Amino acid sequence: MTAAVVTLISQLQDPKKEVVLIRKGLKASLIEAFLNQEGFLVKDVLERLDISASTYFAKKKGQKPLDTYTTEKFIRLIQVMLKASKVLGEKEAKNWLYRPIPSLGNELPIDLLDTEPGHRLVEQTLLQIEHGVYS
């Protein structure tokens, strides 16, 4: 794990620092470091989170921070991956994101992370699994 990713993850543990990160915007290079580390394909994640690839890659090329809306979507994914790794184990976390989940209406968890309500549903499902209430 790169030092920048470790720093990002530690900042996400503090809501005040998270707000600052969102307002400032994350750089695409940092997002890609995390995605590559976890074995995600950037274009697949952009599509699933409903993020414009052309805008994303333009920001990346210009080394400019992403807007708050896009930053929040990536932060949702990172937070869910961290929680899923804790609950399910690191090797299973990514697989779980791409598996239809009955309690989510057989939706893939990653496909729900483009909205805040979808994110809450995915987090709730992970909490249920963590506490043994998931069927």
Backbone bond lengths (Angstrom), bond angles and torsions (degrees), N, CA, C in turn:
res aa  C-N    CA-C-N  psi(-1)  N-CA   C-N-CA  omega(-1)  CA-C   N-CA-C  phi
1 M - - - 1.449 - - 1.525 108.06 -
2 T 1.316 116.07 130.99 1.456 119.55 -179.15 1.530 110.29 -71.14
3 A 1.309 114.77 157.58 1.469 119.82 179.71 1.525 110.76 -61.47
4 A 1.337 116.77 -37.70 1.467 120.17 -179.68 1.530 111.24 -64.88
5 V 1.338 117.31 -39.20 1.466 120.80 178.69 1.525 109.74 -68.10
6 V 1.316 117.64 -41.25 1.469 121.62 177.92 1.529 109.54 -60.36
7 T 1.318 117.19 -43.71 1.463 121.48 178.71 1.525 110.70 -62.97
8 L 1.330 116.59 -44.21 1.459 120.75 178.25 1.518 110.83 -58.61
9 I 1.314 116.92 -48.52 1.466 121.45 -178.99 1.524 110.83 -60.51
10 S 1.332 117.19 -41.06 1.469 119.07 179.80 1.526 110.67 -67.34
11 Q 1.326 118.30 -34.61 1.460 121.09 179.01 1.532 111.37 -68.92
12 L 1.327 116.66 -29.45 1.461 120.08 -179.87 1.527 112.13 -73.14
13 Q 1.312 117.54 -8.80 1.465 121.53 177.44 1.522 111.73 -80.34
14 D 1.323 116.57 -13.27 1.459 122.18 -178.18 1.532 108.50 -118.52
15 P 1.340 117.97 112.38 1.473 120.42 -177.67 1.527 114.28 -54.85
16 K 1.331 118.12 -35.01 1.462 120.41 179.17 1.528 110.77 -65.25
17 K 1.328 116.21 -42.22 1.467 120.01 178.14 1.524 110.63 -69.48
18 E 1.332 116.42 -33.38 1.459 120.79 177.75 1.530 110.50 -63.07
19 V 1.317 116.79 -42.74 1.465 121.06 178.08 1.528 110.05 -59.60
20 V 1.316 116.35 -44.47 1.471 120.55 178.97 1.526 110.16 -61.06
21 L 1.335 116.88 -45.10 1.468 120.87 178.66 1.523 111.14 -58.18
22 I 1.321 116.61 -45.75 1.463 121.39 -178.07 1.525 110.02 -63.76
23 R 1.302 116.56 -46.11 1.473 119.85 -178.65 1.525 112.00 -65.75
24 K 1.313 116.32 -36.09 1.460 121.66 -179.92 1.524 110.97 -76.88
25 G 1.318 116.71 -33.37 1.463 121.74 -178.37 1.520 111.19 88.07
26 L 1.322 115.46 137.54 1.459 120.41 177.33 1.519 110.29 -86.87
27 K 1.299 116.50 153.82 1.464 121.51 174.94 1.519 109.20 -86.36
28 A 1.313 115.67 145.21 1.461 121.65 -179.83 1.527 111.14 -58.90
29 S 1.311 117.63 -34.55 1.470 120.48 -179.04 1.530 110.89 -62.63
30 L 1.320 117.41 -36.82 1.458 121.20 178.48 1.526 110.43 -70.12
31 I 1.324 116.28 -42.33 1.463 120.80 177.15 1.525 109.52 -59.86
32 E 1.311 116.23 -46.14 1.466 120.10 -177.93 1.521 112.18 -66.78
33 A 1.320 117.75 -32.40 1.465 120.02 175.95 1.526 109.48 -61.58
34 F 1.331 116.22 -44.29 1.467 120.10 178.08 1.523 110.85 -65.52
35 L 1.335 117.14 -48.65 1.471 120.57 -177.85 1.526 111.47 -60.22
36 N 1.318 116.56 -44.05 1.469 120.17 179.04 1.519 111.43 -63.71
37 Q 1.316 116.26 -41.27 1.464 121.40 178.84 1.526 110.95 -59.74
38 E 1.335 116.44 -37.55 1.461 121.61 -177.57 1.529 113.14 -90.33
39 G 1.331 117.11 -3.88 1.455 120.75 177.24 1.522 114.99 82.06
40 F 1.322 117.78 24.15 1.464 122.02 177.23 1.524 109.76 -88.57
41 L 1.316 116.49 150.30 1.457 122.56 170.81 1.528 107.70 -91.86
42 V 1.316 116.96 126.54 1.458 121.63 -175.07 1.527 111.14 -56.60
43 K 1.321 117.37 -48.89 1.471 119.98 -177.07 1.525 111.86 -62.64
44 D 1.327 117.86 -36.36 1.458 121.04 177.80 1.530 110.43 -64.60
45 V 1.313 116.41 -45.01 1.472 120.65 -179.75 1.529 110.25 -64.73
46 L 1.322 117.58 -42.01 1.465 120.14 178.38 1.525 110.54 -58.78
47 E 1.310 116.62 -43.90 1.466 120.59 -179.58 1.527 111.04 -64.94
48 R 1.324 116.44 -46.26 1.466 120.44 -176.86 1.528 113.05 -67.99
49 L 1.327 116.45 -31.85 1.465 120.19 178.61 1.526 112.05 -89.49
50 D 1.325 116.47 2.89 1.458 122.58 179.18 1.527 111.10 57.28
51 I 1.339 114.23 53.07 1.462 122.21 178.82 1.524 107.15 -113.79
52 S 1.317 116.66 131.34 1.463 121.46 179.72 1.533 110.24 -63.60
53 A 1.332 115.29 119.10 1.469 120.14 -179.69 1.522 110.54 -64.38
54 S 1.323 117.95 -40.09 1.470 119.85 -177.77 1.526 111.10 -64.35
55 T 1.323 117.10 -42.11 1.464 120.60 178.16 1.524 110.49 -66.27
56 Y 1.334 115.98 -43.88 1.464 120.63 -179.91 1.532 110.46 -58.29
57 F 1.336 116.19 -50.49 1.456 119.54 -176.62 1.527 112.72 -70.29
58 A 1.330 117.78 -28.47 1.467 120.67 174.32 1.528 110.10 -66.53
59 K 1.331 116.05 -43.42 1.480 119.89 177.64 1.535 109.85 -62.93
60 K 1.338 115.13 -41.58 1.461 119.34 -179.82 1.529 110.54 -62.19
61 K 1.323 115.79 -47.32 1.466 120.31 -178.86 1.524 111.10 -60.71
62 G 1.343 116.36 -41.46 1.460 120.57 179.67 1.514 113.71 -82.19
63 Q 1.330 117.07 1.85 1.466 123.73 -178.32 1.531 111.54 52.48
64 K 1.340 114.53 40.23 1.457 120.67 179.19 1.516 109.24 -103.60
65 P 1.327 117.14 151.11 1.468 119.36 178.29 1.527 111.26 -68.61
66 L 1.313 114.86 151.20 1.457 121.23 176.55 1.525 109.25 -72.58
67 D 1.325 116.67 157.02 1.464 119.91 178.77 1.537 109.80 -69.91
68 T 1.320 115.72 167.79 1.473 119.99 -175.71 1.533 111.67 -62.43
69 Y 1.314 117.53 -39.89 1.466 122.48 -179.25 1.526 110.72 -60.13
70 T 1.313 117.19 -47.71 1.466 122.31 -179.89 1.521 110.48 -68.87
71 T 1.310 116.47 -41.67 1.464 120.90 178.56 1.524 110.51 -58.45
72 E 1.329 117.11 -44.41 1.469 120.63 179.31 1.523 111.78 -60.47
73 K 1.303 117.59 -39.85 1.464 120.60 179.58 1.529 110.64 -62.82
74 F 1.319 116.82 -44.51 1.462 119.41 178.81 1.525 111.16 -66.05
75 I 1.320 116.92 -37.94 1.463 120.21 178.98 1.531 110.04 -63.63
76 R 1.326 117.11 -38.75 1.478 119.81 176.30 1.523 110.26 -57.42
77 L 1.330 115.78 -47.35 1.468 119.90 -179.89 1.529 110.89 -60.66
78 I 1.313 116.84 -45.41 1.467 120.94 -179.64 1.528 110.12 -61.46
79 Q 1.324 117.21 -46.11 1.464 120.53 -179.59 1.525 111.60 -62.50
80 V 1.319 117.27 -41.39 1.462 119.97 178.89 1.528 110.03 -66.40
81 M 1.308 117.65 -40.32 1.472 119.73 177.80 1.526 111.01 -62.27
82 L 1.309 117.05 -41.57 1.465 120.42 178.71 1.523 110.67 -63.09
83 K 1.340 116.47 -45.29 1.467 120.57 179.84 1.522 110.88 -66.46
84 A 1.326 117.35 -44.42 1.463 121.06 179.88 1.523 110.74 -63.13
85 S 1.318 117.45 -37.84 1.478 120.99 177.73 1.516 110.69 -63.72
86 K 1.330 115.95 -40.14 1.466 120.82 179.36 1.532 110.68 -67.12
87 V 1.334 116.85 -43.67 1.458 121.98 -174.31 1.527 111.99 -80.34
88 L 1.321 116.77 -43.67 1.465 121.50 -172.25 1.521 114.25 -104.37
89 G 1.321 116.98 -15.77 1.452 121.54 -174.39 1.522 109.82 100.86
90 E 1.317 116.06 148.89 1.462 120.93 -174.92 1.524 112.86 -59.92
91 K 1.324 117.29 -39.59 1.463 119.96 -176.18 1.527 112.03 -70.24
92 E 1.315 117.76 -29.97 1.459 121.72 -175.35 1.530 112.94 -91.54
93 A 1.314 118.31 -19.51 1.465 122.03 -172.46 1.521 113.07 -56.57
94 K 1.318 117.61 -52.63 1.463 120.27 -178.32 1.524 110.40 -64.57
95 N 1.325 118.03 -41.98 1.472 120.65 178.74 1.520 110.87 -57.65
96 W 1.337 116.73 -41.25 1.453 121.45 -179.18 1.534 111.27 -61.23
97 L 1.338 116.58 -38.06 1.461 120.53 -179.97 1.523 112.65 -61.76
98 Y 1.324 116.23 -26.12 1.465 121.35 -176.70 1.531 112.30 -105.37
99 R 1.306 117.68 16.56 1.464 122.31 -179.64 1.526 109.94 -110.54
100 P 1.348 118.25 134.52 1.466 119.19 175.69 1.532 109.67 -61.51
101 I 1.333 116.60 131.87 1.457 122.13 -177.09 1.531 108.47 -113.80
102 P 1.344 117.20 119.08 1.472 120.57 -177.11 1.528 113.95 -52.86
103 S 1.328 117.73 -43.54 1.468 119.57 -177.60 1.529 112.45 -69.77
104 L 1.332 116.80 -11.81 1.463 121.31 176.25 1.533 110.48 -103.90
105 G 1.328 115.78 22.36 1.458 120.06 -179.28 1.514 112.45 69.64
106 N 1.337 115.96 30.73 1.461 124.00 -177.34 1.526 113.08 62.17
107 E 1.327 116.18 22.51 1.468 121.45 173.27 1.529 108.71 -80.82
108 L 1.327 115.84 155.82 1.458 120.77 171.80 1.526 107.20 -80.82
109 P 1.323 118.50 132.11 1.466 119.53 -180.00 1.530 113.41 -53.04
110 I 1.326 117.76 -39.90 1.470 119.95 -177.82 1.524 111.45 -62.67
111 D 1.331 117.02 -29.48 1.466 120.24 -179.39 1.523 112.85 -75.41
112 L 1.314 117.93 -9.47 1.460 121.49 179.08 1.532 112.47 -97.75
113 L 1.326 116.86 -7.17 1.460 120.20 -173.90 1.524 113.99 -81.24
114 D 1.329 117.43 1.96 1.460 119.56 177.71 1.526 111.94 -79.71
115 T 1.348 116.89 -10.71 1.469 120.44 177.82 1.530 109.96 -129.38
116 E 1.311 115.82 155.02 1.465 120.54 178.27 1.534 111.94 -65.21
117 P 1.348 119.39 -43.39 1.471 118.44 177.13 1.534 112.17 -61.50
118 G 1.322 116.48 -38.83 1.469 119.80 177.09 1.519 111.18 -62.96
119 H 1.320 115.98 -40.83 1.464 121.46 177.43 1.521 110.35 -60.55
120 R 1.324 116.51 -43.33 1.471 120.18 179.20 1.528 110.64 -62.28
121 L 1.330 117.36 -40.88 1.467 120.26 177.80 1.527 111.88 -61.49
122 V 1.307 116.36 -43.38 1.467 120.80 179.64 1.528 110.09 -64.95
123 E 1.323 117.04 -44.38 1.471 121.15 177.88 1.532 110.66 -61.36
124 Q 1.336 116.51 -42.06 1.462 120.98 179.26 1.526 110.31 -62.12
125 T 1.308 117.04 -41.42 1.466 121.06 178.60 1.527 110.55 -62.66
126 L 1.323 116.94 -42.60 1.471 119.78 177.58 1.526 111.42 -63.88
127 L 1.326 117.32 -38.46 1.475 120.24 176.37 1.522 111.11 -63.54
128 Q 1.326 116.92 -40.31 1.461 120.71 177.99 1.529 110.60 -62.93
129 I 1.314 116.27 -42.21 1.469 120.19 177.89 1.527 109.63 -63.28
130 E 1.321 115.52 -45.34 1.469 121.09 -178.46 1.538 111.52 -59.10
131 H 1.329 116.37 -36.71 1.462 120.85 -177.26 1.519 113.36 -98.59
132 G 1.331 116.60 9.44 1.458 120.80 174.60 1.509 114.90 72.03
133 V 1.330 118.10 24.85 1.448 121.15 -178.91 1.526 110.53 -104.51
134 Y 1.312 116.90 3.35 1.456 121.37 -177.31 1.517 110.30 -87.41
135 S 1.332 115.78 136.36 1.463 118.23 177.27 1.504 111.68 -114.05
